[in-house]
């Protein structure tokens, strides 16, 4: 894994949302659990701020009190952050992300047209 790539809006396939206030999520890797702060989130991935270094892991599980549990793959990491790609977004994952998005930005309109 490498350090995060520079933000390039043309590279993103979905919009990212940043929390209005500190929002936490639990990341599980192997038998360890980490409370992380959500930096931003989209339908395809999430950037988390870590207090301690995350060990190498092929897959992780994320758990949010409103959004439920879902799997992801770390795609980059730095000293205090990690970027995780969600494993193939599906209907359940989309619903979980909608719940988290509402918590992150209560004024967001998630109406599907």
N, C-alpha and C positions, 0 to 999 in steps of 0.2 A: 504494500500500500504506500501511497505517496501523500504529500501534503495536498491540501485542497487546490483545485484549479482556480484560476482567476475567474471572477464572475463575468460571464459572457451571455447576455440576454438571448442571443441567437442559439445558444447551446441548450437552453432550457426548453423542455417540452410541456411543462405545466407551471402555472404561477405559484410563487412561494408566498406564504403568509407568515408574518412575524408576530409574536404575542404582544398584546398591549401591556401586559404585566407578566412578571415571572410565572412560568408554567412548567411544571415538572412531569416527567415520565420515567418509568422504571425500565431499565435495560438489563436483560439477563444474558450472560455469556458463560456457557458451561455451568458451573455451580455457584457463580457469583452474581450478585445483583448490585446495580448502580442506580442511584437517583440522579437524573440528569435534567438540565434545563433545556427547554426547546428554544433554539435560536430561530429556526424557520421550518416550515412544513409545507408539503405539496402532495398531490395525489401519487407522486412517484417516489418521494423520499423525504428524509428529515435530517436536519443538522442539529446535533446535540452538543451542549457544553458539558464537559466532565470535570469532576473534582479530582478524581484519581485516574491514572492511566489505564486504558482498556487493553486487556491482553489480546493477542491475535485470536481471531475467531472467524470461521467461514460464514456462520449464520448467528443471528442474535434474535431474541424475542423481546418485543416492546410491549409494555402494559400501561394503560392509562385508565384511571377510575371511570371515566365516561366513555372512552373509545374502545375499551376491551383490549384483547391481545392480538398481535400479529407478528409475522416473521419478517426479517430483513437481512440484508447482506452489507457489511461495512465495505465501502468503496474507496474511502480515503480517511486518513486520520492525521491529526497534528498533536502537539503536546497536551492540549486541553479540549480538543473537539473531535468529533467524528461525523462523517457523512454516511448515511445508511440509505440504501435503495430498498424500497419495499419489494418483496417477492411477488411479482405479477399481481398488480391490483385487481381485485375482484369485487363483487357487489358488497360483501361483508366488510372488506377493507375500506371501500369508498364510504360506507355508512360510518365506520369508526372515525375516519378522517373528518367527516362532516361534523360529528360530535365534538371532536377536538377543535376543529375550526371555530365552532360556535363559542367554545370556551376561550379560545385565543382572541377572537374578534367578535364580540356579541352583536355588533351592528352589521355583520356580513350577511348579505342576501344569498342564500344557497339554493334559491328556487331553480329547478331544472325546467327549461323550456323545450 
